[in-house]
């Protein structure tokens, strides 16, 4: 996430930090970890902050469920 994906995915660390402060990447990671177990989002401050960042930046390519968004999911 910080350095991009093989030069294909842009570096979003700076963007996330600009939007959510110095812990924004950690917040986003905390949220991504809840995608496989949504019940863990409840009462999870870091993940709740990360959800907003994920939905605003990451979901366009990764989808709201983190499983990809069609042709934007990953290069073939």
N, C-alpha and C positions, 0 to 999 in steps of 0.2 A: 504494500500500500504506500509506503513512503517513497520508494524508488521507482515505482511503476512496474509493469509486467513486461519484461523482455522488450522494453522500448515501445510497446504497443499501448499499454495503459498509462495515461499521464500520471505524474507524481501529484497525488492529492493531499499529501501531508501538509503542505504549505496552505492549500485552500482550506482544508479542515481546520487547521490551527487558526487561520484568519477568521473563520466563521465561529469557532467554538472555544477558542483559547488554547493554552498550552497542553491541556489534557484531552483535546478533541479526538486525537487518534486513539487514545486509550478508551474514550467513551464509545467511539464507533466500534472498536474491537469488542467491547463488553456487549454491545447490542448484537453484533453478528453472532456472538456465542449463544445468544438466546433464541436465534432463529430455529434451531433444532428442538428447542424445548421452550415454547412461548410462555409457559406458566412461570418461568424464571424471570420474566420481565417485571412481574409484580414486585413492588417494593425494592427495585434495583435502580438506584439513583443514576449510576454511571450509564447503565444500559438505556434508561429513559432519555438521557441527554444524547446518547449516541444514536438513538432511533431517529431523532429529528435530523441529525447530520446525514445518516445513511439515506433517509428518504429524500433529502434535498440534494445529495451529491451522487451517491452510489447506486440508488435504485434504478436510475435511468438505464444503466447497462446490466446491472446484476439482478434487477427485478426486486419487487418488494419482499419476496420470500428468499432472496439471495441465490436463487437457482438459475439465474440468467434471464435475459430479456431478448429472446429471439436472436436476430443477427448481431445484436450488440453484446451478446453474452461472452463470446471469446472468439479469437481468430481461428479460422479453420486451416 
